[in-house]
Amino acid sequence: MSATVRASWFRVLPEALHGARVLDIGCGQGRTCRYLASKGAALTGVDASGELLRIAQARAAVAEPEIRYLQGDATQLAWWDGQPFDGAVVEMSLMDFDDLDGAVRVLATVVRRDGWAAVSLFHPCFPGSEGPASWPPEHGYHWAGRWAAEGADGIRGSVGANHRSVVTYLSSFLIHGWRLDAVVEPPFGNVPTILLLRFVRT
Ligand SMILES: C[S@@+](CC[C@H](N)C(=O)[O-])C[C@H]1O[C@@H](n2cnc3c(N)ncnc32)[C@H](O)[C@@H]1O
């Protein structure tokens, strides 16, 4: 995420974070965990990759924030200790989860009523130009599935990611007990490449 997108990302995060119990699901190397912990939140970072969690742990040890890292599957509850969270962040990770409904259901279970979820996505409507389109060249927006973008940098080029419509994402959250609270398209470039959403648990 670029610095400009990150500035917009902070707009879908609540201001009052001190003392909040926050989950970062698909936390990767823990950058957002460290940011939220620096605001006084107690963080749990969950990721499937032990390698990325080791990097996160090493970096957290330097800054000494209050962060607990767990290896686990975002679409299953095996890692959860039953203590509800006040909120959750899902930063650029939902596209990586093959079971969208499973992940959204887990979030709805572990976040308390009136708690929040802040989500950042590669914009599902992005048609390409500064980077590949959200969908594969041989298909269109209404196609859904996992694909890898040939020649693309980062995760989209290596392991690939899922393309789904905006309606698919929003419907999953609405069906699983979330209310849409904020939508942000970071204002730069000709078309937005990132979509930011905030939901409240009903
Ligand atoms: C694009 S990275 C984003 C990492 C981090 N949130 C960030 O913004 O830097 C997606 C992350 O999702 C993790 N991931 C993919 N599938 C997962 C799953 N089923 N359960 C937990 N983590 C998963 C990957 O290991 C990776 O760290």
PDBQT file of the ligand as one rigid body, heavy atoms in Angstrom, charges set to zero:
ROOT
HETATM    1  C1  LIG A 301      -1.556  -9.396   0.466  1.00  0.00    +0.000 C 
HETATM    2  S1  LIG A 301      -1.088 -10.020   2.017  1.00  0.00    +0.000 S 
HETATM    3  C2  LIG A 301      -1.562  -8.696   3.095  1.00  0.00    +0.000 C 
HETATM    4  C3  LIG A 301      -0.777  -8.689   4.366  1.00  0.00    +0.000 C 
HETATM    5  C4  LIG A 301      -1.014  -7.496   5.291  1.00  0.00    +0.000 C 
HETATM    6  N1  LIG A 301      -2.390  -7.400   5.719  1.00  0.00    +0.000 N 
HETATM    7  C5  LIG A 301      -0.563  -6.214   4.640  1.00  0.00    +0.000 C 
HETATM    8  O1  LIG A 301      -1.413  -5.422   4.219  1.00  0.00    +0.000 OA
HETATM    9  O2  LIG A 301       0.652  -6.005   4.546  1.00  0.00    +0.000 OA
HETATM   10  C6  LIG A 301      -2.319 -11.256   2.343  1.00  0.00    +0.000 C 
HETATM   11  C7  LIG A 301      -2.038 -12.090   3.582  1.00  0.00    +0.000 C 
HETATM   12  O3  LIG A 301      -3.097 -13.033   3.786  1.00  0.00    +0.000 OA
HETATM   13  C8  LIG A 301      -2.524 -14.231   4.286  1.00  0.00    +0.000 C 
HETATM   14  N2  LIG A 301      -3.483 -15.324   4.055  1.00  0.00    +0.000 N 
HETATM   15  C9  LIG A 301      -3.874 -15.854   2.870  1.00  0.00    +0.000 A 
HETATM   16  N3  LIG A 301      -4.813 -16.793   3.067  1.00  0.00    +0.000 NA
HETATM   17  C10 LIG A 301      -5.019 -16.879   4.414  1.00  0.00    +0.000 A 
HETATM   18  C11 LIG A 301      -5.879 -17.633   5.249  1.00  0.00    +0.000 A 
HETATM   19  N4  LIG A 301      -6.748 -18.533   4.743  1.00  0.00    +0.000 N 
HETATM   20  N5  LIG A 301      -5.835 -17.431   6.584  1.00  0.00    +0.000 NA
HETATM   21  C12 LIG A 301      -4.980 -16.526   7.124  1.00  0.00    +0.000 A 
HETATM   22  N6  LIG A 301      -4.149 -15.763   6.379  1.00  0.00    +0.000 NA
HETATM   23  C13 LIG A 301      -4.165 -15.933   5.046  1.00  0.00    +0.000 A 
HETATM   24  C14 LIG A 301      -1.216 -14.355   3.540  1.00  0.00    +0.000 C 
HETATM   25  O4  LIG A 301      -0.312 -15.210   4.203  1.00  0.00    +0.000 OA
HETATM   26  C15 LIG A 301      -0.748 -12.892   3.505  1.00  0.00    +0.000 C 
HETATM   27  O5  LIG A 301       0.028 -12.568   4.626  1.00  0.00    +0.000 OA
ENDROOT
TORSDOF 0
